[in-house]
């Protein structure tokens, strides 16, 4: 988990395709960490991924490897 002061300085991005409901925001922190948070709770917890782990996570989502069965 990154220190809160570190996360205040990043630019959070949200997909233009996301609606008003279940959205996430993503930010790169110093090129070393990819942060993910709930757009409805900007002050809430942030998941932190290494760039390699983030790439694997997104790949798993795209190929449906992470779908519930």
N, C-alpha and C positions, 0 to 999 in steps of 0.2 A: 504494500500500500504506500502510495506517495504521500508526502507531507502536504497538508491543505494549502499552504502558501505556494507550493510548486504548481498545484493544479489551478490556482486562480489565474495564472499568467498564460495558460494555454488557450487555443481557439478550438472550441467544440464545434463539430460538424454534425448535421443531421441530413438524411436523404431528403431531397425535394419530393420524393414519391411517398414519404411517410405522411400519414394522416394526423388527426388530432389525438389519436388513441395511444396505442402501445408502441412508442418510439424509443430508440436509443440514440445517444450522441457519442461520438468517437473523437478522441484527440490524441495527438502524438506528443509525448512529453520528452523533450530534449533528445529526440531520435532514439531513445533507449527503451521506452515503454509506450504501449498503446493503452490508453484509458478508455473505459466504456462505462456509461452511466445512463440512468433512466431520465429521459428528458422532462418528465413531470416532477422530478425531485433532484434539482441541480445541486442541492446541498447534501444529498444522500451519499451512500457508499459508491465507490468507484472500483470496478474490476480492473486489474492491471495485468497485461499480457506482455511478454517479450515480443519483438517483431516477428520472430519465427513462430512462436505459439499462436499469435494472432492470424498469421497467414494460414496455418494449419486449421485453426478454428473456422475461419471463413470458408476454406476449401471444404471442410466437413459439412458445413451448412449447405453450400451450393450443390454438393453431390448427395445430399440427404443421408449422409452417414450418421448424423446426429439425431435423426428422427426417432421418436418413440415408437416402439414396436409392440 
